[in-house]
């Protein structure tokens, strides 16, 4: 008998066909992700779950006694209750690598949009305010030859650093839990402690995963260290930053602006003060949202789940569950 899996995300037809060669599957109907109650019903006889962001906790696992593997169609896996999954010998996988270039591109879009006031100037033109380009209101901030500080020099951080160094002649400082000597040699980036990165950078990018240690890693104290003309970029996880502290820093002009793809609560609340700020560029968590990248992520997630259920070792088991 083929192993049974439940597909809780929309995936391309060719990925579905690949899964069907090796597994019996059910999938959600319609265009939306599966609801939690639907999952609890569907998982009673399933050995695998392909999803993204679904909370894998005691309650869900209690309803899935046969579950062997959860394949996350994402790089992050803070939705995994590692302890519960370990207790039940449930494997968890993710999809690193395939989205690095796409996210790095988006980060530069945020940097350029924030620095050159792209979204603000778009509104400026549409609202009929364009009378003169000599008005300092339209002036932005240069990226080329500026200093970029990267907090978290993982794969995506290194791809951003490559674009910064070779595309914009930027000076790149970085802070990471461990030094990346290869990146220093190959990309010409410089390691510094966190306070130095914060105080010396014109643009500050946080690209760390969300853990107990990185929760609110950037707080009021950290914003106080930043230059008053610096721009803060977050494309990692919303909770790595204390959003209230960020709002305060923007309101009090401790920093010049921000570019955000992630938030502490998603979707962002309708009364969030960030929505009314002209000097903030806001995106709806679309770091990997291109057709090709999402297709590649779905294929990798499918490969992970199929290999695990066929008795092979999938290449992308999350480290805590190996």
C-alpha positions as CSV (number, residue, x, y, z in Angstrom):
1,X,0.0,0.0,0.0
2,X,1.1,3.5,-0.7
3,X,1.6,5.8,2.3
4,X,-1.2,8.3,2.9
5,X,-0.6,12.1,3.1
6,X,-2.6,15.2,3.3
7,X,-1.7,18.3,1.2
8,X,-2.7,21.4,3.2
9,X,-1.4,24.0,0.7
10,X,-2.1,24.7,-2.9
11,X,0.6,23.3,-5.0
12,X,1.3,23.1,-8.8
13,X,-0.2,20.2,-10.7
14,X,3.2,18.8,-11.6
15,X,4.1,18.5,-7.9
16,X,0.8,16.9,-7.2
17,X,1.5,14.4,-10.0
18,X,4.9,13.6,-8.5
19,X,3.4,12.9,-5.1
20,X,0.7,10.7,-6.7
21,X,3.3,8.4,-8.1
22,X,4.4,7.4,-4.6
23,X,1.6,8.2,-2.2
24,X,-2.1,8.2,-1.8
25,X,-3.2,11.7,-1.0
26,X,-6.0,14.0,-0.1
27,X,-5.8,17.8,-0.6
28,X,-7.8,20.7,0.5
29,X,-10.5,22.1,-1.8
30,X,-10.8,25.6,-3.0
31,X,-8.1,28.2,-3.2
32,X,-7.3,28.6,0.5
33,X,-5.1,26.8,3.0
34,X,-6.7,24.1,5.0
35,X,-8.4,25.2,8.2
36,X,-7.4,23.8,11.5
37,X,-10.6,21.9,12.1
38,X,-10.3,20.3,8.6
39,X,-6.8,19.2,9.4
40,X,-7.8,17.6,12.7
41,X,-10.4,15.5,10.8
42,X,-8.3,14.6,7.8
43,X,-5.1,13.6,9.7
44,X,-6.5,10.6,11.6
45,X,-5.1,8.1,9.1
46,X,-2.3,10.1,7.4
47,X,1.4,9.4,7.7
48,X,2.5,12.6,6.1
49,X,1.4,16.3,6.1
50,X,2.6,18.9,3.5
51,X,1.9,22.4,4.8
52,X,3.5,25.7,5.6
53,X,3.1,27.5,9.0
54,X,0.5,25.1,10.4
55,X,1.1,24.8,14.2
56,X,2.3,21.3,14.8
57,X,1.5,20.9,18.5
58,X,0.2,18.4,21.0
59,X,-3.4,18.9,19.9
60,X,-2.8,18.3,16.3
61,X,-0.5,15.4,16.9
62,X,-3.1,13.8,19.2
63,X,-5.4,13.7,16.2
64,X,-2.7,12.2,13.9
65,X,-1.6,9.0,15.6
66,X,0.0,7.6,12.4
67,X,1.8,10.8,11.4
68,X,5.5,10.2,10.5
69,X,6.6,13.4,8.7
70,X,5.6,17.0,8.4
71,X,7.0,18.7,5.4
72,X,7.1,22.5,5.7
73,X,6.9,24.5,2.5
74,X,9.1,27.2,4.0
75,X,12.5,27.8,5.4
76,X,11.3,28.7,8.9
77,X,9.9,26.0,11.2
78,X,9.0,27.9,14.4
79,X,5.5,26.3,13.9
80,X,7.0,23.0,15.0
81,X,6.7,21.9,18.6
82,X,10.1,20.2,18.6
83,X,9.6,18.5,21.9
84,X,6.3,17.0,21.0
85,X,7.5,15.9,17.6
86,X,10.6,14.3,19.1
87,X,8.4,12.4,21.7
88,X,6.3,10.9,18.9
89,X,9.2,10.4,16.5
90,X,7.7,12.7,13.9
91,X,10.2,14.0,11.3
92,X,10.0,17.7,10.3
93,X,11.5,19.1,7.1
94,X,11.8,22.5,5.5
95,X,12.8,24.0,2.1
96,X,16.1,26.0,2.5
97,X,18.1,27.2,-0.4
98,X,15.6,27.5,-3.2
99,X,14.3,30.9,-2.1
100,X,17.6,32.6,-1.3
101,X,18.0,34.7,-4.4
102,X,14.3,35.7,-4.5
103,X,14.3,36.9,-0.9
104,X,17.6,38.7,-1.4
105,X,16.1,40.5,-4.4
106,X,13.1,41.6,-2.4
107,X,15.4,42.9,0.4
108,X,17.1,45.2,-2.1
109,X,13.7,46.3,-3.3
110,X,12.8,47.3,0.3
111,X,16.2,49.0,0.7
112,X,15.8,51.0,-2.6
113,X,12.1,51.8,-2.0
114,X,12.8,53.0,1.5
115,X,15.9,55.0,0.6
116,X,14.6,56.6,-2.5
117,X,11.0,57.0,-1.2
118,X,9.6,55.0,-4.1
119,X,6.2,54.3,-2.5
120,X,5.9,57.7,-1.0
121,X,6.8,59.4,-4.3
122,X,4.4,57.2,-6.2
123,X,1.6,58.6,-4.0
124,X,3.1,62.1,-4.4
125,X,2.7,62.0,-8.2
126,X,-0.7,60.4,-8.1
127,X,-2.0,63.0,-5.7
128,X,-1.0,65.8,-8.0
129,X,1.7,67.2,-5.7
130,X,4.5,67.2,-8.3
131,X,5.3,70.8,-9.0
132,X,9.1,70.8,-8.7
133,X,11.8,68.1,-8.3
134,X,14.0,70.6,-6.4
135,X,11.8,70.4,-3.3
136,X,13.8,68.6,-0.6
137,X,10.6,66.7,0.2
138,X,11.5,64.4,-2.7
139,X,15.1,63.9,-1.7
140,X,16.1,60.4,-0.7
141,X,19.2,58.6,0.6
142,X,22.0,56.9,-1.5
143,X,22.6,53.2,-1.2
144,X,25.8,53.0,-3.3
145,X,28.9,53.3,-1.2
146,X,26.9,53.3,2.0
147,X,27.4,50.9,4.9
148,X,25.1,47.9,5.2
149,X,24.9,46.0,8.5
150,X,23.6,42.5,8.3
151,X,22.4,40.7,11.5
152,X,22.4,37.0,10.6
153,X,24.9,36.0,7.9
154,X,23.1,32.8,6.7
155,X,22.6,31.9,3.1
156,X,20.2,34.8,2.4
157,X,22.4,37.2,4.3
158,X,25.4,36.2,2.1
159,X,23.3,36.6,-1.0
160,X,22.4,40.1,0.1
161,X,26.0,40.9,0.9
162,X,27.0,39.8,-2.6
163,X,24.6,42.2,-4.2
164,X,25.6,45.0,-1.8
165,X,29.3,44.6,-2.4
166,X,29.4,43.8,-6.2
167,X,26.3,45.7,-7.3
168,X,26.3,48.8,-5.1
169,X,29.9,49.0,-3.8
170,X,28.6,49.0,-0.3
171,X,30.7,48.5,2.8
172,X,29.2,45.4,4.6
173,X,29.4,44.8,8.3
174,X,27.8,41.7,9.8
175,X,27.0,40.2,13.2
176,X,26.4,36.5,13.5
177,X,26.4,33.9,16.3
178,X,29.6,32.4,14.7
179,X,31.9,34.1,12.3
180,X,31.7,33.3,8.6
181,X,35.3,33.3,7.6
182,X,34.5,32.1,4.0
183,X,32.1,35.0,3.6
184,X,34.8,37.4,4.9
185,X,37.3,36.1,2.4
186,X,35.0,35.7,-0.6
187,X,32.8,38.8,-0.2
188,X,35.0,41.2,1.7
189,X,32.5,41.6,4.5
190,X,33.7,42.5,8.0
191,X,32.6,40.9,11.3
192,X,31.7,43.3,14.1
193,X,29.9,43.0,17.4
194,X,26.2,43.8,17.4
195,X,26.5,47.3,18.9
196,X,29.1,48.3,16.3
197,X,26.9,47.0,13.4
198,X,23.9,49.0,14.8
199,X,25.9,52.2,15.4
200,X,27.9,52.3,12.2
201,X,25.5,51.1,9.5
202,X,23.4,53.3,7.2
203,X,21.1,50.4,6.5
204,X,20.5,47.6,9.0
205,X,19.0,44.3,7.9
206,X,17.9,41.6,10.3
207,X,17.9,38.1,8.8
208,X,18.0,35.8,11.8
209,X,15.6,32.9,12.4
210,X,13.1,33.2,15.3
211,X,14.2,31.4,18.4
212,X,13.9,32.1,22.2
213,X,17.3,33.8,21.9
214,X,16.3,36.1,19.0
215,X,12.8,37.0,20.2
216,X,12.8,40.9,20.4
217,X,16.5,40.8,19.6
218,X,16.1,44.4,18.3
219,X,14.4,46.4,21.0
220,X,14.4,50.0,22.2
221,X,18.1,49.8,23.4
222,X,19.2,48.7,19.9
223,X,17.2,51.4,18.1
224,X,18.9,54.0,20.4
225,X,22.2,52.9,19.0
226,X,21.3,53.5,15.4
227,X,22.1,56.5,13.3
228,X,19.3,59.1,12.9
229,X,19.5,58.8,9.2
230,X,19.6,54.9,9.1
231,X,17.0,52.7,7.5
232,X,15.9,49.5,9.2
233,X,14.9,46.4,7.1
234,X,13.2,43.3,8.4
235,X,12.6,40.3,6.1
236,X,13.1,37.5,8.6
237,X,10.4,37.1,11.2
238,X,8.3,39.8,12.8
239,X,9.0,38.8,16.4
240,X,12.8,39.2,16.1
241,X,11.9,42.9,16.5
242,X,9.9,44.6,19.3
243,X,7.4,46.3,17.0
244,X,6.4,48.8,19.6
245,X,10.0,49.9,20.0
246,X,10.3,50.2,16.2
247,X,7.2,52.4,16.0
248,X,8.6,54.6,18.8
249,X,11.9,54.9,17.1
250,X,10.2,56.0,13.9
251,X,7.8,58.4,15.7
252,X,10.7,60.0,17.6
253,X,12.9,60.2,14.5
254,X,15.6,58.0,16.0
255,X,15.9,56.4,12.6
256,X,15.0,57.7,9.1
257,X,12.7,54.9,7.9
258,X,12.0,51.2,7.6
259,X,11.2,48.6,5.1
260,X,9.2,45.6,6.4
261,X,8.0,42.3,4.9
262,X,7.2,40.7,8.3
263,X,5.3,41.8,11.4
264,X,4.6,40.5,15.0
265,X,1.0,39.8,14.0
266,X,0.2,38.7,10.4
267,X,-1.8,40.0,8.7
268,X,-1.0,43.3,10.2
269,X,-3.7,44.8,12.4
270,X,-5.8,47.5,10.7
271,X,-5.0,50.0,13.5
272,X,-1.2,49.5,13.5
273,X,0.5,52.9,13.5
274,X,2.9,51.7,10.9
275,X,0.1,51.9,8.3
276,X,0.0,55.7,8.6
277,X,3.7,56.4,8.4
278,X,5.0,57.9,5.2
279,X,8.6,56.8,5.8
280,X,7.8,53.1,6.1
281,X,7.5,50.6,3.1
282,X,5.2,47.7,4.0
283,X,4.9,44.4,2.1
284,X,2.6,41.5,3.0
285,X,5.2,38.8,3.8
286,X,6.0,38.1,0.1
287,X,9.7,37.3,0.4
288,X,9.5,34.1,-1.6
289,X,6.4,35.0,-3.6
290,X,7.4,34.4,-7.2
291,X,5.8,31.7,-9.3
292,X,9.1,29.9,-10.0
293,X,10.3,30.1,-6.4
294,X,7.0,28.9,-4.9
295,X,7.0,26.0,-7.4
296,X,10.5,25.1,-6.5
297,X,9.7,25.2,-2.8
298,X,6.6,23.0,-3.4
299,X,8.7,20.4,-5.3
300,X,11.3,20.3,-2.6
301,X,8.7,19.9,0.1
302,X,7.1,17.1,-1.9
303,X,10.5,15.4,-2.4
304,X,11.2,15.6,1.3
305,X,7.9,14.0,2.3
306,X,8.1,11.3,-0.3
307,X,11.6,10.3,0.6
308,X,10.8,10.2,4.3
309,X,7.8,8.0,3.7
310,X,9.6,5.6,1.4
311,X,12.2,5.0,4.1
312,X,15.0,7.3,2.7
313,X,16.6,10.1,4.7
314,X,15.2,13.4,3.3
315,X,17.9,16.0,2.7
316,X,16.2,18.8,4.7
317,X,15.3,17.4,8.1
318,X,15.4,20.4,10.5
319,X,18.5,20.1,12.7
320,X,16.6,19.7,16.0
321,X,14.8,16.6,14.7
322,X,17.7,14.7,13.2
